[in-house]
């Protein structure tokens, strides 16, 4: 397993990113990254929802992507808004489909949609970035 490095973004919105192996255990590292960023920015009220969102986005990337790594990002878009995002090398867009009542899974994207102020997918030539924004209400 390769070692990952967390680094601040040199341009654009303030933020942090980390490339992680495409394994379920990467959700833990992604949560640590998001928690540290929100703490540094004093946006602790967004922590619980942000951690759940990044866990779901990582789980979806692990389940559906094809390459060996994913890229997790957390950006401070405005003084009270953060964007949590996961990039992967799959061209398939996430489609929220209602799970059946007896399904054990399939609710993750609905949680993201419910908790986020906005969410979306940015298509890239090499794959996609799935993101969710949360806003702190003062």
C-alpha positions in Angstrom: 0.0 0.0 0.0 1.4 3.4 -0.9 1.5 6.2 1.6 -0.7 9.2 1.0 0.2 12.8 1.5 -2.3 15.5 2.6 -1.5 18.9 1.1 -3.1 22.3 1.0 -4.3 23.6 -2.3 -1.9 26.4 -3.6 -4.6 28.2 -5.7 -8.3 28.7 -5.8 -10.5 28.1 -2.8 -8.7 27.2 0.5 -8.7 23.5 0.9 -7.0 20.2 1.4 -6.9 17.0 -0.7 -5.5 13.5 -0.5 -5.2 10.6 -2.9 -6.1 7.4 -1.2 -6.3 3.7 -2.2 -9.7 2.6 -3.5 -10.4 0.4 -0.4 -13.2 0.7 2.2 -10.7 1.7 4.9 -10.0 4.9 3.1 -13.3 6.3 4.4 -11.6 6.6 7.8 -8.7 8.7 6.4 -11.2 10.8 4.4 -13.1 11.6 7.6 -9.9 12.6 9.4 -9.1 15.0 6.5 -12.5 16.6 6.6 -12.6 16.8 10.4 -9.1 18.5 10.5 -10.1 21.0 7.8 -13.4 22.0 9.4 -11.6 22.3 12.8 -8.9 24.6 11.3 -11.6 26.8 9.7 -13.8 26.9 12.8 -16.7 25.2 11.0 -17.3 22.6 13.7 -21.1 22.7 13.3 -20.7 21.1 9.8 -18.6 18.2 11.1 -21.2 15.5 11.6 -23.0 15.9 8.3 -19.7 16.4 6.4 -18.3 13.2 7.9 -21.3 11.2 6.9 -21.3 12.7 3.4 -17.6 12.0 2.8 -18.1 8.4 4.0 -20.9 7.8 1.6 -19.0 9.4 -1.4 -15.9 7.3 -0.6 -18.0 4.1 -0.3 -19.6 4.8 -3.7 -16.2 5.4 -5.3 -14.8 2.3 -3.8 -17.8 0.3 -5.0 -18.1 1.6 -8.5 -14.7 3.0 -9.7 -12.2 0.9 -11.6 -8.7 2.2 -10.8 -6.7 1.7 -7.6 -7.1 5.2 -6.2 -9.6 7.9 -5.4 -9.0 11.6 -4.6 -10.7 13.3 -1.6 -11.0 17.1 -1.4 -12.5 19.5 1.1 -12.7 23.2 0.1 -13.8 26.3 1.9 -16.0 27.9 -0.8 -17.1 30.9 1.3 -16.5 31.8 4.9 -19.5 29.6 5.9 -19.6 27.0 3.0 -17.6 23.9 2.4 -17.5 21.5 -0.5 -16.6 17.8 0.2 -15.7 15.9 -3.0 -14.4 12.6 -4.2 -12.9 12.1 -7.6 -12.6 8.7 -9.3 -11.8 7.2 -12.7 -15.3 6.0 -13.5 -17.3 7.8 -16.2 -20.6 6.5 -14.7 -22.6 9.2 -13.1 -24.3 8.5 -9.8 -28.0 8.1 -10.2 -30.2 8.3 -7.1 -32.6 5.4 -7.3 -35.0 4.7 -4.5 -34.1 1.5 -2.7 -36.7 -1.1 -2.0 -38.0 -1.3 1.6 -36.1 -4.5 2.3 -32.8 -3.4 0.6 -29.8 -3.4 3.0 -28.0 -0.7 1.0 -28.6 2.0 -1.7 -29.5 4.9 0.6 -26.1 6.6 0.7 -26.8 9.0 -2.2 -30.1 9.9 -0.6 -28.4 10.8 2.6 -26.0 13.0 0.7 -28.9 14.8 -1.1 -30.8 15.2 2.2 -27.8 16.6 4.2 -26.2 18.8 1.5 -27.2 22.3 0.6 -26.2 21.5 -3.0 -24.7 18.4 -4.6 -23.6 17.4 -8.1 -21.2 15.7 -10.4 -18.5 17.3 -12.5 -17.6 15.2 -15.5 -13.9 15.0 -16.5 -12.3 13.3 -19.5 -10.7 10.8 -17.1 -13.7 10.2 -14.8 -15.8 12.4 -12.5 -15.9 14.4 -9.3 -19.0 13.9 -7.0 -19.4 16.8 -4.6 -21.6 18.1 -1.9 -21.7 21.5 -0.3 -22.8 22.3 3.2 -23.5 25.8 4.6 -23.2 26.8 8.2 -26.2 28.8 9.4 -25.3 31.5 11.9 
